[in-house]
């Protein structure tokens, strides 16, 4: 009976060691998806901040960049065309190539207020 318990204990250890890389990979994928979703929310907010600045006559690119946290300074591209502000943001990732492929883009349009009727 003791030999059976010892063998079963050894087998469960082997199964745990075999499954551990799959569990770690699943965790990494989940965290990367969360980071990408967070980056999309940040890009949305930055595009809106840029559009609001554009309407009020302020520099839209600076306002969009100011709306982002410090880690995003090197990972963001802001473009202004007409009344549209577009923000492209690469999410934080342990693999730079993966961050480029998961980059998110958000746009916000602004229309200057016309004369009152």
N, C-alpha and C positions, 0 to 999 in steps of 0.2 A: 504494500500500500504506500509506504514512504517513497519507494522508487517511482511509483506512478505520479505522485505529487511533485517530486523533484523534476521529472521529465516534463510535466505540464507547465511548471514554472519556467523552465528553460525555453519551452516553445513560445510562451507568451512574451518572453524577453526578445526573442528573435522576431516575432511578429511586430512588436513595438518598434524595434530598430528598422525593420523594413518599411513600416508605415510612416515613420517620422519625416522623411524627405517630402512625401506627398502632403502631409499636414502642414509643413513649413511653406511649401509652394502655394497651397490653398490660402494660407494666411497672408502671404506676400501679395497674391493676386487681389484678395479682398482689400488690403490696405491701399494698394495702388488704385483700385476703383474708387475708394473713398477720397483719396487725394485728388483724383481727376474730377470728381463731383465738386469738391471744395474749390478747385481751380476754376470751374465753370461759374460757380456762384461769385467768386472774386472778379472774374472777367465781366460778368453782368453788371456788378456794382460799379466797376471802373468805367465801363462804357457809358453807363447812366451819368456818372459824375462828370465825365468829359462832355457829354451832350448838354448837361445843365450849365457847365462853364461856358460852352460855346454860345448858348442863348444869352448869357449875361455878359458876353464880351470878354471873357477871360480866356487864357490859353487852354485849349481842350486837352492837348497832349500832357501838359504838366498836371492838370487836374486828374486825369485818368491815372497817371503814374502815382500821384499822391494818395489815391484811394486804395492802393495795393500795399500789402505788408512788405517789409524790407527784403525778405528772401526772394521776392518776385522781381526785383529790380533788373536782374540780368536775364530773366526769362520771359519778358513781355515785349510785344511790339504793338505800338499804337499808331493808327492811321486816321486821318481826318480828310474826308472828301465831301465837299459841299456841306450839308448839314448832318452828315452821318459820321459817327465815331465808331471805329472798329478796334477791338482789343483782342489780340491773340496771346494766350498765356500757356506756357508749358508747365505741367504739374511737377511737383517734386518727385523724383524717382531715383532709385539706386543705379539705374541704367540710363545714361543720357540718350541713347538711341530710342529707347522706349518712351522717354519724355517727349521727344520730337514727334513720334507717331501718335501720341495721346494728346497733343496740343488742342486746346479748346479755343473757339472764337465766339465772340459776342459783339453785337452791334446795337447802337442806340441812335435814333434820329432826333434831331432838334429842328424846330422851325421857329425862327424869330417871330416875336409877337408883332403883328401888323398894327396899323393905326386903328384906334377905336372908332366905332361908328356911332 
